[in-house]
Amino acid sequence: MNTQRREFLLHSGFGLGALALSQLHGSAAPFTRAEGNAGLPHHAPKAKRVIYLFQSGGPSQFETFDWKPKCRELHGQPLPESVRGTQRLTGMSGNQAVLPVAGSFADFARHGKSGLEISSLLPYTAKIADKLCVLRAVHTEAINHDPAITYFCSGHPIAGRPSMGAWLSYGLGSMNADLPSFVALVSKDANRDQPLYARLWGAGFLPSEHQGVQLRGGKEPVLYLDNPPGVSRTTRRAMLDALGRLSELAVQREGDSEIAARMAQAELAFRMQASVPEAADLSQESAETFELYGESARNPGTFAANCLLARRLAERGVRFIQLFHQGWDQHGGLPGGIAHQCRQTDQPAAALITDLERRGLLQDTLVIWGGEFGRTAYCQGRMTAQDYGRDHHPRCFSMWMAGGGVRAGHAHGATDDFSYNIAEGGVHVHDLHATMLHLMGIDHERLTWRFQGRHYRLTDVAGRVVPELLA
């Protein structure tokens, strides 16, 4: 970097880092970036925070939220060629001579005043039907897991972009300077089918202070957060003060904003030493609360415990909380596999909605449930009376949203008789992101970061707010 450019950066955006770091000469005003982006929100928000229940692996819409009696009627018969047309298949079923239709083994019924059709595998979710906005025609271009999960988490199928939570942290800042603005939770009781990578909650090319912090179950929620033996909190404070003074000099010399970002993380870690143990201590919850979420909520790190922890983080001001639950990739053994997944997740997810509502948090908390794609109407491989599986299907699948300004008791969009093609009301990944940002008070086209010569955003160069999803 030449001298003139360094001087320009130092006295413009990057110079702010040096000004902030000048606060580090004592512990009275430790450095924090909680202010968010100037000029945001763009409009009055409906939601203050997001809890995203990401069901990794691709839950089948046929066994959850999209009842297709035609598939049950034609169970075992070849999928009509007119349905598939020339659409591509994955390599796992592309060589099958016959694609037999697989009807759902689960029954469906209408629930609540809204009459939403929900599978018998989700009895607890059925009880909160009138709180849900079911999206029945979500679609994506990605047909394999990693690019599809990356697409949902970052708005692009190729790794390297900032994640959803990082964009919100950058745009809106923190509501609690003592906790991360973005937290990721991974179920320890899930089947490990598709791998999850830390980049899914990473900051990409945004300043690294905006990356998600993973909280784990057990005595050490954040790895390496505690001071090592022999280092007191007073000593750690003195070390950070000294490091702050050195970092201030480095910022003045280099004009590198990442130095300020690293100091922000170090200061946050210091504050988290006191805040995280309290937030993650589920023993403070009542017996009635554990009964609501289910017995496994007493076991830290399970999906149920993470749902309860998500509520605790939400009420303490964490901006974006993302739960990852693996195991939905049922290419075979679908009846037993998806029934198990639903038993693990149904009660806790429904309990989260109930718990948020009774605490007055649901109205400004946006909750999203869904995976990276859906499943095919046909069976992959061999079909027996008791066993079959479904392949990946990105063309249409189901998700749900609740709270935070979403239209409750509503089903948006529809698919054909085989849930193979969208009939109406399609919602693309970018549309979902645009709508989420809109509910948070952000115009998705205006939340940008300049990188490598152009301005990037979560919705890339597409996306639209879906008005039918809004209350």
Secondary structure, DSSP 8 states (H G I E B T S, - for coil): --HHHHHHHHTTTTHHHHHHHGGGGSSSS-----S--TT--SS--S-SEEEEEEETT---GGGTT---HHHHHTTTSB--HHHHTT----TTTTT-S--BB---SS-EEEETTTTEEEETT-HHHHHTGGGEEEEEEEE-S--SHHHHHHHHHHSSSSTTS--HHHHHHHHH--S-TTS-SEEEEE-TTS---S---GGGG--TTS-GGGS-EEE-SSS-SSTT-S--TT--HHHHHHHHHHHHHHHHHHHHHH--HHHHHHHHHHHHHHHHHHHHHHHT-GGGS-HHHHHHH-GGGGSTTSHHHHHHHHHHHHHTT-SEEEEEE-----SS-HHHHHHHHHHHHHHHHHHHHHHHHHTT-GGGEEEEEE-S-EEEEEE-S---SS---EEEE-SSEEEEEESTTB-SSEEE-EE-TTSSSEEE--EEHHHHHHHHHHHTT--TTT--EEETTEEE-TTTT-----GGGB-
